[in-house]
């Protein structure tokens, strides 16, 4: 087990007081630790109010977790406190801090932005992503290969049907993307094969995770010519990256054969208004990708996550 110098209980409790919220979802709230910027605190929505939780958290130590990702940073939990009855979730975790900017554009402290502001953000993010070097896409594919070898998947939401752009961070200065909010493979769920090998770590879901604005005002945004150009280039980068890195869509949660892969891509390209002249070639290229496994399967112990026990995980 890799030895880490974790934040003190005082630092954790101060962070949970709510001064610096990094993000909030249906399952948990994430706080920045101002005195220890390498870490964050993730608090389950099942946790009691701050005053009660702060008193309890001094009674037991945080339990460190094994570094199953060999030093890679997916903002994963490195210690947990308050294990729930399911033995898979906890009330509080200490997580690695993963620097970068969320590409999610449909959330705001004062509600959803206007259509015009949302479109501006969508255009800016899409242009930046379209301009990222191929090396940034290659690093993402390497992460997908690696996560599958550890039986972990990129974020699942909407019942596993969508990849949230808020969970792939953009680091423009370093010319990198960074995956956060990973989950262990889901096997006990209707419609998901128990023997799948990739989870959502496939080109289709990576592509969805790199396309800002496909959930908020999606219909209006897909009609703008310049945005369509950016999205076409992003799709092209993802498909070419799949060919370079030997990763197909087969073997994930939802795809058993190339006919279903082709249909899924056809639906996505049509909804995005990708020009028809590109669609057939894109689909043929993605369906021609052959898998070239990069890492041996490593049966690792699942990490304890701070999560709402009613969440999909």
Secondary structure as UniProt FT lines:
FT   HELIX           9..16
FT   STRAND          21..24
FT   STRAND          28..32
FT   TURN            34..35
FT   TURN            37..38
FT   STRAND          39..44
FT   TURN            45..46
FT   HELIX           50..56
FT   TURN            57..59
FT   STRAND          63..64
FT   TURN            68..71
FT   STRAND          77..83
FT   TURN            85..86
FT   STRAND          89..96
FT   STRAND          101..102
FT   TURN            109..110
FT   HELIX           115..130
FT   HELIX           134..149
FT   TURN            150..151
FT   STRAND          152..153
FT   HELIX           158..160
FT   HELIX           165..167
FT   STRAND          168..171
FT   TURN            172..175
FT   STRAND          176..179
FT   STRAND          183..184
FT   TURN            190..191
FT   TURN            194..195
FT   TURN            199..200
FT   HELIX           203..209
FT   TURN            212..213
FT   HELIX           218..221
FT   TURN            222..223
FT   HELIX           225..245
FT   TURN            250..251
FT   HELIX           258..271
FT   TURN            272..273
FT   HELIX           276..287
FT   STRAND          305..306
FT   TURN            309..310
//
